[in-house]
Structure formats: structure tokens, C-alpha cells
């Protein structure tokens, strides 16, 4: 009877065909993590750190909403519009004390408009760069994590060579509307 209780709410999704895409999407995410330079354990470790940060920051800073976190190999990028300089400083202070944080990158603004049009523009820039990387044979696209905020692209990842890193950065700079590119890419082979 207990198993039926869990299955019953999923029945409408199964009948509408929604479960298969969810399962395939989950498998796809796991598959990409497996081929990524960080591997499954690195991706899991970064997700766990992100959860710890969200819990700590949410508990200690009531005005934490509106800030996005990107975590890559223990490096933490904060983007978004903070409520004030005081809140921004408090976010950075709390994050420094969370176990596993190796480096903090402050991409937060205090003033500015982070509305729908800005969010859409930044999402478009990120999507454009990801698409370009996945279609370039000379780039191992799963190795890159890209975040865009306020027309600034932040690129985390591991390039196999310096040439690959240059290709990724060139693609980023070629996107119309990009104000700046922050290179957080490590090179595997010099």
C-alpha cells in the first residue's frame, strides 16, 4: 500500500508522457558529469558546497534573496543585485567561513536593475556561448561552466590546452553585447 501512495501522484505525469523526459534529462545530466573534467565526484562535491552555502547564507542573512551562486572546484561566484553594500559584505564574510570554499569571486552589484529584460539578455548570452562551444570540434564543451550577469561572462572550466582556452575566450568575446569576459579557466597541459 505504501508504494501505491508514492506512485499514484506520478500517474498523471506517466500518462501524459512527462516522466520519460525527466528520466532522460536526469540520465543526460549524469552522463555529462561523467565526461566532464571534474567527474561525478567533483560535480557532487560542488553541488554539496552550493547547498551548504545556501543554507548558511539563508540562515544568517535575511536579505540573501536575489543572489545567484555558481560553484566550480570550490571556487564560488556570487552574481546578482545585493540589497546594500552591508549585505554584500556580509555575504562575502559568511561564505569565507564555509568549509570547502577555496576562492570567492564577487560579481554582485549593489545598484542596478536585474529585471526580466536583463535576465533574458544574460541568459541569451550564456546560451549562445554554450551552443557555440558544443558545436566547435576543438572544444571539450562539457568542461565549461558559464554564468552571465550584467553582460559579463564568467567562464569556469578546464581546457585541455592553451589553444582550446583561446578558442573558448574568442567565442565569448565574439558575442554581441558582451561587456567583459572573466577567465576562470585552468589549462590541463601547457
N, C-alpha and C positions, 0 to 999 in steps of 0.2 A: 504493500500500500504506500509506503514511503517513497519508493521510486516513482510511482504513478504521480505523486504530488509534484515532483520535480519536472516530469515530462509534460504534464498537462498544460502548463503555461507556454511551453515551446511548440505545442501542436499547431496553432495558427501560423507561426513562422515556418514550420516544416511544410505545411500545406501550401503556403504562398511561395515557397522556393527560396526563402531568405536564409535558411540555415547553411545551405551549401556554400554560398559566397562567404559567409562568416568563417566557416571551416577552412575554405581555400585561402582566404585572406590571412588567417592565423598561421596556416602552413607556409604561406609565402613569406610572412614576416620572419618566421623561424628560419626558413631557407636562406633568406638574405643575410640574417645574422650569422649563419654558419659560414658563409663565404666571405664575410666582412673581415678585415684585418683584426679587429678586436675579438672575434669569435663569439660564441654563445655566452661564455662565462664573462667576457668583458662587457657585452651588452647588458647582461643580467646585473652585473656589478654597478654599471652606470644607472640602470633603472632603480636599483635599490637605493643608491645615493640620492637620486632625484626624489624618491619617496621620503627619505629621511629629512632632506632639506625642506620639502613642502610641509611636513609635519612640524618641524622645529620653527620654521618661519611663520606658519599659520598660528601656532600656539603663542609665540612671543610678540608678533606684530599684527595687530588688528587690521591695519591698512595695507596688508600684503597683496590684496587683490589687484589684478591688472598687470602683474609682473609674470613674465614667462621665464622658465628655466630650460636650458639646454645643457646636458652633461655628456662629456666625451672624455674617457680615460681619466676621470677625476677632475677634469677642468670644468668649471661651472660658468656658464654665460647667463647673465641676467639682462633681459630686454623688457621694454615696456615703459609706461609712464608712472613714476612713483608719485605719491601724494605730496611729498615735500622733500627737501634736502635731508631733513632729520630722519624721515622714513627710509630714504635711500641709504644713508649712513648706517642705520640700524639693521637693514637687510644685509649689508656687507659685513657688519660686525658679527651677526649671528651666524652667517654662512661660514666665516673663517673658523669658527669653533666646532663645526660639524665634522665628525670623523670621516676621512676618506676624501675630503676636499684638498686637491693639490694646488689648484690655481683658480683665481676668480677673475673673470672678465666682466667689467662693468659696462654694459651697453644701454643702461637705463637713462631716460630723460626725466627731468622733473617738470618741465613745462612742455607743452605741446599738445597736439591733438592726435590721439590714437583712435580715430573714428573708423567707420566702415570703409571709406574710400582709401585711407592709408593702409588698413589691414589688407584690403583687396589688392592694392598695388604691391605691397611687400610679399604677399602670397604668390602673386603672379611672377615676381622676380625669382623667388625660390623655385617655383615650378618650372619656369623657363630654364634655369640653370641645371636643375636635376635632369630634365628631359635632354638637354644638350649633352650632359655628361654620360647619360645612358646610351646615347646614340653615337658616341665617339669611341671607336675601337681602341684607341690608345689610352683610354682611361678606365680604371677599375672603379666604376661608379659606386658600388655598394660600400666602398671605403670612406665615403664622404658624408658628413652630416652638415646640412646647410640651414642656416637661420637668417632671415632678413628682417630688419627693423629699421624704420625711418630711412629707407633707401640704402642702408648699409648691409652688405652681405658678410656674414661670419661663416668661414669655412673651416670645419674641423676635419681631420682625416689623416690617412697615411698614404702618401704617394709612393709608388714602387721606385721611382727615380725622380731626379730634379726636372727632367724633361716633362714627366707626367704632371708634376706640380705646376710648371709653367703653363701647360695646356689648360689645366683647370682654372688658373688665375686669369688667363687670357679670355676664356669663355665668360668668366664672371664680369670682367671689365667691359666686354663687348655688349652687355645687356643695356638697352636704353633705359635711362632714368636712375642708374646706379650712381650713388654719390661717393661711395667708398667701399673697398673690399678689405676685410681683416683676415689676414692669412694666419691660420692656426694649424697648418698642415705640417706634419713631420714627414721627413723623407727616409724611406727604409734603406735604400742603397745610394750612397753618394756618388 
